[in-house]
Amino acid sequence: MQQLMGRELGKLMPRAEYRFTEYPSEPVKGQPTGLENIENGASFNVPIQQDQTDEWAVSGDVRYEKNNTSAILPDSGRPLPNTLWDIMVGGSYRHRFENGWIGALSLGFGSASDRPFAGPDELVGRVVAFGLLPRGENDAWIFSLIYASDQDLFDVNIPFPGIAYLYHPSKRFNAVIGVPVSAVEYKPVEKLTLEAQYFPLRHVRSRITYEMFRPLRFFGGFDWDNERYYPVDRDKAKDQLFYYEKRLMGGVRFDLRHIGFQVRGGYAFDRFFFVGDSFSDRDQDRIDVGSGPFVNGGVMVRF
C-alpha cells in the first residue's frame, strides 16, 4: 500500500523475501495441551514495465503455518487446524496524468485456509484503488477505495472509501493522516527514526530504529496483528478462523544494496484464536494461548 502512495514512478526494484518465525510451546488455557507455532513465508514484487509515467508490477506472497497442538475449539468441538496457508498473487498499475495526479490500482487473488483452493468458499479477492492529488512540492490529498472479501471494515463487507492527507516537508518527516490508513515517520536526529502505522481494522505497527553505521541498524517496537482463514469444515461460509496477538520485540538489520538480513525476537501476548464472522464474535469458540517469547529471521534480495 505504501508503494502505491509514493509520488515517484519508475524506480521500483525487483525484490524477493524469505522469513521464518518460531513460537515455542505455550499452554492453552483450560486444556491439557500446549501450542507451538512455526511459520515460513516468502514474497516477491517485480516490475514488468516502468517509466516516469507508468508502472506495472506483479507480486505474490505465501505463508505456511504449522501448529503443533491438540487444542480443541471449545464450542464446536473441532480440533484447531495443524496447518494453515495464506497464498496471494496479484498485480498493480500506477499512472501519472499530465496534470501531475497519480492513479493506482492493485488486484489480488488467493486463498487462506487449512486446505487452500479447496472450493469457491475458500477463495479471497482484494482490490485497492488510489488517487493521489498533489497540492505542491510537500503535500497531497489521497483518495482511496478498498475492498477485501475476507475483511469486514466496521463489520460491513462492502468497498470502503478513504481520504488522507500526505505531508512531506523534509527528509526527516513524512506523514499520511486519514481514514482508513495513517502512518508517520520522523527522524529527530540523522541516525534515529521513529515510525507509527495503522491499517484497518486492527493492525498497529510502531518502530524506533537506530542506525549504528550505514548497513547496520538496531530496532525495537510494538505490533498488534491478526490473521484470518477459511477452514473447510466450518459451519457457515462466512465464518473464519481468526488469530490475534500483540508483540513487543527488538532486533537488528543489516542492509546492503542488493541483500539484507534481519533477526529479531521478543515477547508475544494477548494471543487467541476464535471462529466467527467478525471481531464481535471473539468470545465464542475461542482458544487462549499463553504469552511467551518468539524468534524471527529473514533475508531480502533486491536486484
PAMIPA-406129 format. One record per residue (C-alpha): residue in three letters; x, y, z. Coordinates in steps of 0.1 Angstrom, whole numbers, plus 2048, in hexadecimal, padded with zeros to 3 digits. Last residue first. Layout:
<pts>
AlaXYZ;...
</pts>
This chain:
<pts>
Phe8B57BE7B0;Arg8A97BD7D4;Val8AC79E7EB;Met89C79D80D;Val8A578482A;Gly89177D849;Gly89277386D;Asn879771889;Val87A7658AD;Phe85D7638C6;Pro8597658EC;Gly83A75E901;Ser816765909;Gly7FE74890D;Val7E573F8F2;Asp7BF7468F5;Ile7A97318DF;Arg78673F8D7;Asp76672F8C9;Gln75474F8D3;Asp76376E8E5;Arg77177D8C5;Asp75077F8B3;Ser7517A58B1;Phe7717A289D;Ser75E79587F;Asp74F77686E;Gly75775D88A;Val772744895;Phe78B74D8B0;Phe7B074C8B6;Phe7C375F8D1;Arg7E47708DB;Asp7E478D8F3;Phe80A78A8F4;Ala8297868DF;Tyr84B78E8ED;Gly86A7968D8;Gly88278C8BE;Arg89179A89F;Val8A9791883;Gln8AA7A3862;Phe8C079F843;Gly8C37B4824;Ile8CF7AF800;His8D47C47E1;Arg8DF7E67EE;Leu8EB7DA810;Asp8D47D882E;Phe8DC7CA850;Arg8BE7CA868;Val8BE7C488E;Gly8A37BB8A6;Gly8897C58C0;Met8667BA8C9;Leu8467C08DC;Arg82A7AD8CB;Lys8047AC8CC;Glu7EF78F8BF;Tyr7CF7868AC;Tyr7C5767898;Phe7A4764886;Leu794745878;Gln77A751860;Asp75474D85D;Lys74375B83E;Ala73D73882F;Lys72C72B84E;Asp73370B861;Arg75970A85C;Asp7696EA84F;Val77E6FA833;Pro78F71384A;Tyr78D73683C;Tyr7AB74A84A;Arg7B276A85D;Glu7D177A86B;Asn7D6796884;Asp7F07B088F;Trp7F87C88AB;Asp81D7D18A8;Phe8357E38C0;Gly8587EE8BB;Gly87E7EB8BB;Phe8997F18A2;Phe8BF7EE89C;Arg8CD7F887B;Leu8ED7ED868;Pro8F47F5843;Arg8FC81B847;Phe90981C86A;Met8F881888C;Glu8D782187D;Tyr8BE823899;Thr89A818893;Ile87B81E8A8;Arg85D80C89B;Ser83780B89D;Arg81E7F488B;Val7F87F2891;His7E07DB87E;Arg7BD7D988C;Leu7A57E6870;Pro7B37F485C;Phe7D87FD859;Tyr7EA813872;Gln80F81D871;Ala82882D888;Glu84C834881;Leu869845894;Thr88B847883;Leu8AD84E893;Lys8CE852881;Glu8C9875873;Val8B8884891;Pro893889898;Lys88B87387A;Tyr865870877;Glu84E857865;Val828858868;Ala80E84185A;Ser7E8841857;Val7D082B844;Pro7AA82A845;Val7A5847847;Gly7BE86484A;Ile7E186F852;Val7FF86683B;Ala81F87584A;Asn843879840;Phe85D88C854;Arg88388C853;Lys88888D82D;Ser8748AD82D;Pro8518BC82A;His84089B823;Tyr81A89F82A;Leu80188681C;Tyr7DD88C825;Ala7C586F825;Ile7A3865818;Gly792842817;Pro77682F807;Phe76D80C813;Pro7617F27FB;Ile7477DD80D;Asn7497C2828;Val73B7D5845;Asp7477CB868;Phe7597ED86C;Leu7707E384F;Asp7687BE848;Gln7867AD838;Asp78778C826;Ser777799805;Ala78F7B7805;Tyr7857D87F8;Ile7977FA7FA;Leu78E81B7E9;Ser7A78377ED;Phe7AB85D7EB;Ile7CD86C7F4;Trp7D28927F7;Ala7F589F7F2;Asp8128B1803;Asn8368BD800;Glu83C8C87DD;Gly8198D67D8;Arg7F58CB7DA;Pro7FB8A87CC;Leu7DC8937C5;Leu7E286E7CB;Gly7C58577C0;Phe7C58347CD;Ala7B38137C6;Val7B77F37DA;Val7A67D27D1;Arg7A87B17E4;Gly79A78F7DC;Val79B7707F3;Leu79174C7EA;Glu788732804;Asp7627337FC;Pro76A72C7D7;Gly77970A7E0;Ala7976F87ED;Phe7AD7157E1;Pro7C2713801;Arg7BB6F6819;Asp7C270483C;Ser7B672582E;Ala7C074681F;Ser7BC7477F9;Gly7C775E7DD;Phe7C077C7C8;Gly7CE79F7C9;Leu7C87BF7B4;Ser7D97E17B9;Leu7CF8017A7;Ala7E08227A8;Gly7DA84679B;Ile7F386279D;Trp7EA887798;Gly80589C788;Asn7EE8AF76F;Glu7FB899752;Phe7F1879764;Arg809862777;His7FF83E775;Arg80282178D;Tyr7FA7FC788;Ser7FB7DF7A0;Gly7FB7B979F;Gly7F079B7B1;Val7F777A7C2;Met7ED7707E6;Ile7F17507FA;Asp7E974D81F;Trp7ED72982C;Leu7E571984D;Thr7F06F785B;Asn7E76E787C;Pro7C36F387B;Leu7B56F889E;Pro7A16D98A5;Arg77B6DB8A3;Gly7656DA8C2;Ser74E6F58B4;Asp74D7098D5;Pro76F7018E3;Leu7867048C4;Ile79D6E78CE;Ala7C26E98D4;Ser7D76CA8CA;Thr7F56DF8C1;Asn8136E48A9;Asn805700894;Lys818702873;Glu81472285F;Tyr81A72883A;Arg81A74C82B;Val81B754806;Asp81E7767F6;Gly81E7817D2;Ser82479F7BC;Val8227AC799;Ala82B7D078E;Trp8217EA774;Glu82C80E778;Asp82482B761;Thr82E84F75C;Gln852852768;Asp85A83075B;Gln85180C763;Gln84A7EA754;Ile84A7C7764;Pro8527D3788;Val8577B579F;Asn84A7B17C3;Phe8517917D5;Ser84777F7F5;Ala85076280B;Gly84475482C;Asn84C739845;Glu83A737867;Ile83F71F885;Asn8267208A1;Glu82870B8C1;Leu8077078D5;Gly8026F68F6;Thr7EB6DC903;Pro7D56D2920;Gln7BB6ED919;Gly7AD70A92E;Lys7C472391F;Val7DC715905;Pro800714913;Glu81D7218FF;Ser83470E8E7;Pro84F7228D7;Tyr84573C8BD;Glu85A73A89D;Thr85C752880;Phe86D74F85E;Arg86F768842;Tyr87876881C;Glu878787807;Ala8797907E2;Arg87F7B17D1;Pro87E7C17AE;Met8877E67B2;Leu86C8017AC;Lys8798237A1;Gly86282C783;Leu849841796;Glu84E8597B3;Arg8328677C9;Gly82E8477DE;Met80A83D7E8;Leu80A81C7D5;Gln82B8107E5;Gln81C818808;Met800800800;
</pts>
